[in-house]
Amino acid sequence: MKCLMLTGDRSGSGKTSISLAIAALLSRERSVQTFKVGMDYIDPSYLTAVTGRPCRNLDSFVMEPGEIRSLFGYGCQGGDIALIEGVRGLFEGADAIGDTGSTASIAKYLGIGVVLVVDARSITRSAAALVKGFQAFDPEVDICGVIFNNIGSRRHQEKATRAVEHYCGVPVIGAVPRTDEMKLTMRHLGLVPYREGQVHTDFHKRIDLIRDVIGRHLDMDLLLETASDCSIPMDSRDLFGDTADHPDPDIRIGVAYDEAFNFYYPEMFDILRACGAECIRFSTLDDRLPEADGYIFGGGYPEMFAADLEANAPMREAVCEVSGNGTPVYAECGGLLYLTDRIVLNKGWQGCDEVSSYEMCGVFPGECRMPSRRVLGYVEGVSGRKNPFGAFGFRGHEFHYTDVRLAPGAEYVYRLTRGEGIAGRCDGVLADRTLASYSHLHPVTCRGMLERFAACCRESR
């Protein structure tokens, strides 16, 4: 199988738009399996949309090497070509020394060459020095091509191309012009999620424009010539068991999935299905809570839909009731906010003329305030024995712009050695069999927790 990896020389290099365009162009004639390096939900939502296959995440801080290779092979099943989008710059990772968590580490684990997207704004010959430095920094990473972004003129392109090909010995595969028309819509935590953005009339036009403009400035044949041959075994049994042995569903798990909550890794659904669960998606904005044996509220942007969430009082009341009855409930980040008493938006936030307060589910006494200090990074910790979904060590990710202030006496079952959590190094607040945290966990690395969650759902019937 052929594999391509695109990475940037820095954050903001343009690799997301270029990866999106390449995925869309290749999907015209091929089945393209995309991957995203790092713990991220939004970029993968775009890649999933243009290919029709679920994008999967690879992260060397969160995952073990064997898990990375198994997940990569599993995702590639039935595909013609794999495309991996890196995270930030090629060598950015969890720490200053060592490449754990970086795009470079994934390239080495999988034996894949890298196409480097270089922001060439205002540089020509210096672009060669930059690429040469990347080549020398870690010779185990094979930089097999370069794509320029933010090219200002034909002369700019010619000088930068000649310099890189002369000094670095790698081909320049494309040179994308500088234009603001191709920028995707952003907000406080990054891109607007695909599910939410697609309701806007110009959204698909913008994606089509990105595809067409970038396509005109890339040599797709040369790009495919740089693709690596992958020999990763495509066997899912290490991750999810033999799919032929999946039991017929005997439990139902309701999953909040709408504009407010849509941050889920696809493996969660795979694992729950392997546990004998049927996942029922519902909207917290428009629906009534479906009958189920357990519920999951993932991350998202509840603060952007606070008024609509408040307006659906039957949903909020039902969530509080099932939690109080001991039905298993699991929530991450945005889901945590929804389970508090209220979301408070400070004056000036999103055009608010005054402080605005919106009632939520009231499972956990306390409130969420926004905006607060932006928190972004990896977390590491342990789950205590009081957690009904098991005691385990974990690595994950937190990314939020909020501050949750819970009432005194809240019980926490996560103790973090890295990261901030809800209250200092405490995360994972518990009420009966409802668990909510700022920490996002990847299903592949916490399969045991999901299995125990499914078991609790079965016990609660």
Residue pairs with C-beta under 8 A, 6 or more apart in sequence:
1 76
1 79
1 80
1 81
1 82
1 229
1 230
2 80
2 81
2 82
2 224
2 227
2 228
2 229
2 230
3 81
3 82
3 83
3 84
3 110
3 112
3 227
3 228
3 229
3 230
4 22
4 81
4 82
4 83
4 84
4 112
4 115
4 223
4 224
4 226
4 227
4 228
5 83
5 84
5 86
5 103
5 106
5 107
5 112
5 113
5 114
5 115
5 228
6 15
6 18
6 19
6 22
6 83
6 84
6 85
6 86
6 114
6 115
6 117
6 147
7 15
7 37
7 85
7 86
7 89
7 90
7 103
7 107
7 114
7 115
7 116
7 117
8 14
8 15
8 86
8 88
8 89
8 90
8 116
8 117
8 118
8 119
9 89
9 90
9 116
9 117
9 118
9 119
9 130
9 134
10 88
10 89
10 119
11 88
11 89
11 92
12 119
13 89
13 117
13 118
13 119
13 149
14 117
14 119
14 149
14 150
14 176
15 85
15 86
15 117
16 43
16 46
16 85
16 184
16 191
17 182
17 183
17 184
17 210
17 214
18 117
18 147
18 149
18 176
18 214
18 218
19 34
19 43
19 47
19 83
19 85
20 46
20 47
20 50
20 207
20 210
20 211
21 210
21 211
21 213
21 214
21 215
21 218
22 83
22 214
22 218
22 220
22 223
23 32
23 34
23 47
23 50
23 51
23 83
24 50
24 51
24 207
24 211
25 211
25 215
25 218
25 220
26 32
26 81
26 83
26 220
27 50
27 51
27 52
30 80
30 81
31 51
31 53
31 78
31 79
31 80
31 81
32 51
32 53
32 79
32 80
32 81
32 82
32 83
33 51
33 53
33 56
33 75
33 76
33 79
33 81
33 82
33 83
34 44
34 47
34 48
34 51
34 53
34 55
34 56
34 82
34 83
34 84
34 85
35 55
35 56
35 57
35 58
35 72
35 75
35 82
35 83
35 84
35 85
36 43
36 44
36 47
36 55
36 56
36 57
36 58
36 84
36 85
36 87
37 57
37 58
37 59
37 84
37 85
37 86
37 87
37 102
37 103
37 106
38 57
38 59
38 87
38 88
38 101
39 57
39 59
39 62
39 378
39 396
39 397
39 399
39 440
39 442
40 57
40 87
41 193
41 262
41 263
41 264
41 265
41 299
42 189
42 190
42 191
42 192
42 193
42 194
43 55
43 85
43 191
44 54
44 55
44 56
44 57
45 55
45 193
45 194
45 195
45 262
46 184
46 191
46 194
46 207
47 55
47 83
47 85
48 54
48 55
48 194
49 194
49 198
50 207
50 211
53 79
54 75
54 266
55 266
56 71
56 72
56 74
56 75
56 265
56 266
56 267
57 265
57 442
58 68
58 71
58 72
58 84
58 106
59 68
59 101
59 442
60 68
60 93
60 99
60 100
60 101
60 102
60 105
60 106
60 109
61 93
61 94
61 100
61 101
61 378
61 395
62 378
62 395
62 396
62 397
62 442
62 445
63 71
63 442
63 444
63 445
64 445
65 109
66 238
67 239
67 444
67 445
68 106
68 109
68 110
69 109
69 110
69 232
69 233
70 235
70 236
70 238
70 239
71 239
71 267
71 444
72 82
72 110
72 230
72 232
73 232
73 233
73 234
73 235
73 236
74 234
74 235
74 236
74 239
74 240
75 82
76 82
76 230
76 232
76 234
77 234
77 236
81 227
82 230
84 106
84 112
86 103
86 106
86 114
87 102
87 103
88 103
89 103
90 102
90 103
90 104
90 114
90 116
90 134
90 141
91 99
91 102
91 103
91 104
91 134
91 137
91 138
92 101
92 102
92 103
93 99
93 100
93 101
93 102
93 104
93 105
94 100
94 101
94 102
94 378
95 101
99 105
99 108
99 138
101 378
103 114
104 114
104 138
104 141
106 112
107 113
107 114
107 141
107 142
108 140
108 141
110 230
110 232
111 228
111 230
112 142
112 228
112 230
113 142
113 143
113 144
113 145
113 226
113 227
113 228
114 141
114 142
114 143
114 144
115 143
115 144
115 145
115 146
115 147
115 173
115 223
115 226
116 131
116 134
116 143
116 145
116 146
116 147
117 146
117 147
117 148
117 149
118 127
118 130
118 131
118 146
118 147
118 148
118 149
119 149
119 150
120 127
120 148
120 149
120 150
120 151
120 156
120 160
120 175
121 149
121 150
121 152
121 178
122 152
123 130
123 160
124 156
124 159
124 160
124 163
125 159
125 160
125 163
127 146
127 148
127 160
127 163
127 164
128 160
128 163
128 164
128 166
128 167
128 168
129 167
131 143
131 146
131 164
131 167
131 168
131 170
132 167
132 168
134 141
134 143
135 143
135 168
143 168
143 170
144 170
144 226
144 228
145 170
145 171
145 172
145 173
145 222
145 223
145 226
146 164
146 168
146 170
146 171
146 172
146 173
147 172
147 173
147 174
147 175
147 176
147 218
148 157
148 160
148 161
148 172
148 174
148 175
148 176
149 176
150 176
150 177
150 178
151 157
151 160
151 175
151 176
151 177
151 178
152 177
152 178
157 175
160 172
160 175
161 172
161 175
164 170
164 172
165 171
165 172
171 222
171 226
173 218
173 219
173 222
173 223
173 226
174 214
174 217
174 218
174 219
174 223
175 217
176 213
176 214
176 217
176 218
177 213
177 217
179 213
181 206
181 209
181 213
182 206
182 209
182 210
182 213
182 214
184 191
184 192
184 197
184 206
184 210
185 191
185 192
185 197
185 200
185 203
185 206
186 192
187 301
187 304
188 371
188 374
188 401
189 301
189 374
189 399
189 400
189 401
191 197
193 259
193 262
193 263
193 300
193 301
195 258
195 259
195 262
196 259
196 262
196 301
196 304
197 203
198 204
199 259
236 242
236 243
239 267
239 270
239 444
239 447
240 267
240 270
240 271
240 274
241 274
243 274
246 273
246 274
246 276
247 276
248 276
249 273
249 276
249 277
249 278
250 276
250 458
251 276
251 277
251 278
251 293
251 294
251 454
251 457
251 458
251 461
252 277
252 278
252 280
252 290
252 291
252 292
252 293
253 272
253 277
253 278
253 279
253 280
253 292
253 293
253 294
253 295
253 296
253 454
253 457
254 279
254 280
254 281
254 282
254 289
254 290
254 292
254 294
254 295
254 296
255 264
255 269
255 279
255 280
255 281
255 282
255 295
255 296
255 298
256 281
256 282
256 283
256 284
256 295
256 296
256 297
256 298
256 335
256 338
257 264
257 281
257 282
257 283
257 298
258 282
258 283
258 284
258 285
258 286
259 285
259 300
259 301
259 304
259 305
260 284
260 285
260 300
260 301
260 302
260 304
260 305
260 308
260 309
260 334
260 338
261 284
261 297
261 298
261 299
261 300
261 302
261 334
261 335
261 338
262 298
262 300
263 298
263 299
263 300
263 332
263 333
263 334
263 440
264 298
265 442
265 443
265 444
267 442
267 443
267 444
268 296
268 443
268 450
269 279
270 443
271 443
271 447
271 450
271 451
272 279
272 450
272 454
273 279
275 450
275 451
275 454
275 455
276 454
276 458
277 454
277 457
280 290
280 292
282 289
282 290
284 297
284 309
284 312
284 315
284 338
285 305
285 308
285 309
285 312
286 312
287 312
287 315
288 314
288 315
288 318
289 295
289 314
289 315
289 318
289 319
289 322
292 327
292 457
293 327
293 328
293 457
293 458
293 460
293 461
294 327
294 328
294 329
294 330
294 453
294 454
294 456
294 457
294 460
295 319
295 322
295 327
295 328
295 329
295 330
296 329
296 330
296 331
296 335
297 329
297 330
297 331
297 332
297 334
297 335
297 338
297 339
297 436
298 331
298 332
298 333
298 334
298 335
299 332
299 333
299 334
299 335
299 440
300 333
300 334
300 335
301 334
302 309
302 334
302 337
302 338
302 343
302 360
303 337
303 343
303 345
303 368
303 370
303 402
304 350
306 343
306 345
306 356
306 358
307 358
309 315
309 316
309 338
309 343
309 358
309 360
310 316
310 358
310 359
310 360
316 359
316 360
316 361
316 362
317 361
319 329
319 338
319 339
319 361
319 363
320 361
320 362
320 363
322 329
323 329
323 339
323 361
323 363
323 431
323 432
323 433
323 434
324 363
324 432
326 432
326 433
326 460
327 433
327 457
327 460
328 388
328 389
328 433
328 434
328 453
328 456
328 457
328 460
329 339
329 363
329 433
329 434
329 435
329 436
330 389
330 434
330 435
330 436
330 453
331 338
331 339
331 434
331 435
331 436
331 437
332 436
332 437
332 438
332 439
332 440
332 441
333 398
333 399
333 400
333 437
333 438
333 439
333 440
335 436
336 364
336 368
336 404
336 422
336 429
336 436
336 437
336 438
337 343
337 360
337 368
337 402
337 404
338 360
338 361
339 360
339 361
339 362
339 363
339 364
339 434
339 436
340 360
340 361
340 362
340 363
340 364
340 365
340 366
340 367
340 368
340 404
340 406
341 359
341 360
341 362
341 364
341 365
341 366
341 367
342 357
342 358
342 359
342 360
342 367
342 368
343 357
343 358
343 360
343 367
343 368
343 370
344 355
344 356
344 357
344 358
344 367
344 368
344 369
344 370
345 352
345 355
345 356
345 357
345 358
345 370
346 352
346 355
346 369
346 370
346 371
347 353
347 354
347 355
349 370
349 371
357 367
360 368
363 431
363 434
363 436
364 406
364 407
364 410
364 429
364 431
364 436
365 406
365 407
365 410
366 404
366 405
366 406
366 407
366 410
367 404
367 405
368 402
368 403
368 404
368 405
369 402
369 403
369 405
370 401
370 402
370 403
371 401
371 402
372 401
372 402
372 403
373 401
373 403
374 400
374 401
375 398
375 399
375 400
375 401
375 420
375 438
376 398
376 399
377 397
377 398
377 399
377 418
377 419
378 395
378 396
378 397
378 398
378 418
378 419
379 394
379 395
379 396
379 397
379 398
379 416
379 418
379 419
379 420
379 421
379 427
379 438
379 439
380 394
380 395
380 396
380 416
380 417
380 418
380 419
381 393
381 394
381 414
381 415
381 416
381 417
381 418
381 419
381 421
381 425
381 427
381 439
382 391
382 392
382 393
382 394
382 414
382 415
382 417
383 389
383 390
383 391
383 392
383 393
383 394
383 413
383 414
383 428
383 449
384 391
384 413
384 414
384 415
385 391
386 411
386 413
386 430
387 413
387 414
387 428
387 430
387 435
388 430
388 433
388 435
388 452
388 456
389 435
389 449
389 452
389 453
389 456
390 448
390 449
390 452
392 446
392 448
392 449
394 414
394 439
394 441
394 445
394 446
394 449
395 445
396 439
396 440
396 441
396 442
396 445
397 439
397 440
398 419
398 420
398 421
398 438
398 439
398 440
399 440
400 438
404 422
404 438
406 422
406 423
406 429
410 422
410 423
410 429
411 429
411 430
411 431
412 421
412 422
412 423
412 426
412 427
412 428
412 429
412 430
413 428
413 429
413 430
413 435
414 421
414 426
414 427
414 428
414 437
414 439
415 425
415 426
416 425
416 426
416 427
416 439
417 425
419 425
419 427
419 438
419 439
420 438
421 427
421 428
421 437
421 438
421 439
422 429
422 437
422 438
427 437
427 438
427 439
428 435
428 436
428 437
428 439
429 435
429 436
429 437
433 456
433 460
441 449
443 450
